[in-house]
Amino acid sequence: MTPARIILGVAGASGAVLALEAARHLRSIGAEIDLVASSAAERTLTEEIGPDAFGELRAMATRCHAIGNIGADIASGSVPVSGMIVAPCSMRSLAAIAHGLDDNLLTRAASVQLKERRRLVLLAREAPLTLAHLRNMTSVTEMGAIVLPPVPPFYLPHATVSEIARQIAARAVDLLAVAPPVAKAWSGSD
């Protein structure tokens, strides 16, 4: 069986740990990762996690693509991938995706997922939200994307921010439906 090929887009929003955790979950299910990160994402990874964070993320990727390389294979719908996660997804990237502004490889690859009717999961990271943010979320949802704000799953006991980030990233991977679920599920109450 061919491993799933997933695009991991990383925008410059706060929450860089979500990119690392998503990559770890994708690797744990044996997925191939096509990484495309903005320069702001590289900076945020360094500031929020440390100087080795971007290198660690790149090391988990099967293929790394420059943000400006709109000629990369993942910019074409003819290249078979199983979907894409943008973690975190900045409001700028969300707006570009919502309005079809394929001005870099991250937004172009996301648009390709939408036009090919593939799964696109956006971990939209901002708070509070403006009306423009909400309208852009509505727009991408109407086009078929899944907007997953990285809200903590308060119903599960968590001791650390790392555990919360791991759960949110696992949920994003689960939404791609390429492997059995890995996120902790609500067990119900009696």
GIJO-V367441 format. One record per pair of residues at least 24 apart in sequence whose C-alpha atoms are under 6 Angstrom apart, sorted by the first residue. I is the first residue (numbers start at 1). GAP is how many residues later the second one is. Records with the same first field share a line. If there is no record, write none. Layout:
I: GAP  GAP
//
This chain:
3: 28
4: 27  78
5: 26  27  76  77
6: 27  75  76  77  78
7: 26  27  28  77
8: 26  27  76  77  78
9: 27  28  77  97
10: 27  31  76  77  78
11: 27  30  77  78  79
12: 28  29
13: 75  77
15: 73
16: 29
18: 69  147  151
19: 68
20: 37
21: 145  148
22: 147
32: 30
33: 28  29
34: 29  30
35: 26  29
36: 29  31
38: 29
67: 37  38
68: 36  37
69: 36
70: 35
74: 35
75: 33  34
77: 35
83: 35  36  37
84: 36
85: 35  36  37
86: 36
87: 36
88: 35
89: 33  34  35  36
90: 35
95: 41
98: 38  41  42
119: 57
120: 25
121: 25  26
122: 25  26
123: 25  26  27
124: 25
//
